[in-house]
Every structure is written in C-alpha cells, then in structure tokens.
Amino acid sequence: MPFETLFTATATAKGGRHGHSQTSDGSVSVDLGMPRNGVLEPGKTTPEHLFAAGYAACFGSALEAVAKRRGVDASQGEVTVAASLGKVEDGFALAVKITGRIPGQGRAAMQALLEEAHLMCPYSKATRGNIEATVSAA
C-alpha cells in the first residue's frame, strides 16, 4: 500500500540545541538547552525530551491496539520512553529504553504485548536498525 498522509506536523528550530523550536500551528513552542553536569536550565527542554514524549505516546497507541486485538483492557496502561543522547565512535547517537505496563498483566504476557507493539509502532519502524532500542515490561 502506498503512503497515505493522515496528518503532517511541521516545526522549525533556530539556534540548534541552544535555541528555540516551534510548530507551525504554535501548539509546541520550547526553548532548548543542553544539560550541564546532568542539570538542565529551568524553562528549557531538549530534543530528547520531545522525542521521548512523542515516542511514548505513539508506542502507547500501538500497545492499546495490540492489547485490544488480544482482548486485554489497556486503558490504564503506561509506556515510558527514556531517550538518551550518547557518544559513539563517529560522533553521537540516540538510544531508547521503552518500558510498559498494564495493570493485571503478568511479566511474560506484558513482554509479549510490548514486543508486538514494537513491531507496529511507527516510531519503532522509523528507528529500527538505526538506534539501540530495548523493550521491557515494568
């Protein structure tokens, strides 16, 4: 099936990691910064924060869809994405740790749901083979 656009979000950043990023509709407008000694200046965020938030929301929707197909109520489910920026041999790279839980699901059943959601999530598809990603039940 060819790509059928459902929605397009557009954002512009000025000043890189020490600048400002804003969506064309104004729904997101953030000052950016780089943590120093693990501390981020108040009122600033990082591209990794934004990526983690988007990935967690997208993965959560994939998890809900997978759970629904299996007859599991995922309405109280949670997905946490930790997005890390790190040094690699040729510069910098991203890595993500995806953790999920649905109340009442055992660890093995939860892991199976997460693995299936990881195959379905558009963020996972976009990054598969490009960044280190781990998926685990909480």
C-alpha positions in Angstrom: 0.0 0.0 0.0 1.4 3.4 -0.9 1.9 6.0 1.8 -1.3 7.9 2.5 -0.7 11.1 4.6 -3.1 11.3 7.6 -1.5 14.3 9.3 1.6 16.4 8.9 3.3 18.3 11.8 5.8 20.9 10.9 8.3 22.5 13.3 11.1 25.0 12.8 14.2 25.2 15.1 16.5 28.2 15.3 19.8 28.1 17.2 20.2 24.4 17.4 20.4 22.8 20.8 20.6 26.2 22.5 17.8 27.9 20.5 14.1 27.7 20.1 11.7 25.2 18.4 8.1 25.8 17.5 5.5 24.1 15.5 3.8 25.9 12.6 0.5 25.9 14.5 2.0 27.1 17.7 0.9 24.1 19.7 4.5 23.5 20.8 6.9 26.3 21.5 10.0 25.5 23.5 13.3 27.0 24.4 16.1 24.4 24.1 19.2 23.8 26.1 21.9 21.2 26.8 22.2 19.9 30.3 25.4 20.7 32.1 26.5 18.0 34.6 23.1 16.4 34.2 21.2 19.6 35.1 19.0 21.4 32.5 18.4 25.2 32.9 14.9 25.9 34.2 12.3 26.5 31.5 14.3 24.7 28.8 13.9 21.2 27.2 16.0 19.0 24.9 15.3 17.3 21.6 15.5 14.1 23.5 12.6 15.1 25.8 10.5 15.9 22.8 11.4 12.6 21.1 10.7 10.6 24.2 7.3 12.2 24.7 6.3 11.6 21.1 7.6 8.1 21.1 5.9 7.2 24.3 2.5 8.5 23.1 2.8 6.7 19.7 4.0 3.4 21.3 1.1 3.7 23.8 -1.4 3.8 21.0 0.3 0.7 19.3 0.2 -1.1 22.7 -3.6 -0.3 23.0 -4.3 -1.6 19.5 -2.3 -4.8 20.2 -4.0 -5.3 23.6 -7.5 -4.8 22.1 -6.9 -7.4 19.5 -5.9 -9.9 22.3 -8.9 -8.9 24.4 -6.8 -7.1 27.0 -8.0 -3.8 28.6 -5.1 -1.4 28.2 -7.0 1.8 29.2 -4.8 2.1 32.3 -1.6 1.1 30.5 1.5 3.2 30.7 4.5 3.5 28.4 7.7 5.2 29.4 10.4 6.0 26.9 13.9 7.1 28.1 15.7 8.7 25.1 19.4 9.1 25.6 22.0 11.0 23.6 25.4 9.4 23.7 28.8 9.4 22.2 29.8 6.8 19.6 32.9 6.3 17.5 31.9 8.6 14.7 30.1 11.3 16.8 26.8 11.0 18.6 23.8 8.7 18.6 20.4 8.1 20.2 19.3 5.1 22.2 15.8 4.3 23.7 14.6 2.2 26.6 10.9 1.5 26.3 9.1 0.3 29.4 5.4 -0.6 29.6 2.9 -1.9 32.0 -0.8 -2.7 32.0 -2.3 -3.4 35.4 -3.2 -7.1 35.8 -0.8 -8.3 33.2 1.9 -10.7 34.2 5.5 -10.0 33.1 5.6 -12.6 30.3 2.2 -11.6 28.9 3.2 -7.9 29.1 6.5 -8.5 27.4 4.7 -10.3 24.5 2.3 -7.3 24.1 5.2 -4.9 24.1 7.2 -6.9 21.5 4.2 -6.9 19.2 3.6 -3.2 19.8 7.2 -2.6 18.9 6.6 -4.2 15.5 3.6 -1.9 14.9 4.6 1.5 16.3 5.6 4.0 13.6 8.4 5.4 15.7 9.8 1.9 16.2 9.6 1.3 12.5 11.3 4.6 11.7 14.2 3.9 14.1 14.5 0.1 13.8 18.1 -0.8 12.9 19.2 2.8 13.3 19.3 3.2 17.1 19.7 0.9 20.1 16.3 0.1 21.5 15.3 -2.1 24.3 11.7 -3.0 25.2 10.8 -4.4 28.7 7.8 -5.0 30.9 7.7 -2.9 34.1 
